[in-house]
Amino acid sequence: MDYARLGRTGLEVSRLCLGCMSYATGPTPRHGWLFDAEGSRPFFAKALDLGINFFDTANAYSDGGSEETLGRLLLGAVPRDEVVILTKVYNRTRPGPNGAGLSRKAILSEIDASLKRLGTDHVDVYMIHRWDYATPLEETLEALHDVVKAGKARYLGASSMFAWQFVTAIETQKANGWTRFTVMQNHLNLLYREEEREMLPFCRAAGVGVIPWSPLARGRLARPWGEGSERSATDGYTPALYAEEVAADREIVGKVVEIAAARGAKPAQVALAWLLGREPVVSPVIGATRPEQLADAAAALTLELSLEEIAALEAPYRPRAVIGFA
């Protein structure tokens, strides 16, 4: 496993991050790609065996069950300081007022609830899951700063939003002497490259580490065009992201499959190798539904694409509407 600094910080993370949304849904998972605590165990074991030290979850995943299982299986296997844990706040965790969002009340309540579920006194990265249009930005940012100063989080991150929003947030943090965002988790892959226009250049300039979600476009970059999986058939978020069939997507997937065949590699490895070469990408968030998929992903770290191969992968792309902010 390779490791890198997370943006302009001293924090070292593995170049792959295990996304834990699929793990710990309770005793009766709704779909085959959701696993209860015992079914999740092999994924954590394989991740640790590969040298992955970076784990991503959120307070709303499986109603907190993801955090519970991550804490039980991960922190029951390794010392706390050997791993980097990221969790998020924003999405609804309970009905009624103050059960979602980025108000001071919500943030201070949710960090304590997350820490209790995880079984630790701090998270390494505390991330806002989305932009909260209903809460004053200063209220959110000061509350996040207070979480860090209370020792409950080491670093702050943000997820998908417009670049102007991220710039505004960081400049507001700087102006007030508050802890600034050092991590951006955004939607980025060969089929969705709109983040290259403004967000990636800003992150490079500001020293922000990028850890993309959906690096394989919900699996579309991991198999020939037209093939599906149980997740693609049952994941309600996939249609929201890729409901419209874009002609260029088919051509891009074809190039991925073609290059993989020529290299004796798997399509997912080619797609990840391309993404890992995009500065300032540090650690794509990998969702696995079979433990061997993690080993396949790790193999992408040693796959170096030629300039010709990169050009062939990128050439078919066409601009598309912004997606993934909701």
Secondary structure by P-SEA (a helix, b strand, c coil): cccccccccccccccbbbbccccccccccccccccccccaaaaaaaaaaacccbbbbccccccaaaaaaaaaaaaaccccccbbbbbbcccccccccccccccaaaaaaaaaaaaaaaccccccbbbcccccccccaaaaaaaaaaaaaaccccccccccccaaaaaaaaaaaaaaccccccccccccccccccccccaaaaaaaabbbbbbccccccccccccccccccccccccccccccccccaaaaaaaaaaaaaaaaacccaaaaaaaaaaacccccccbbbbcccaaaaaaaacccccccaaaaaaaccccccccccccc
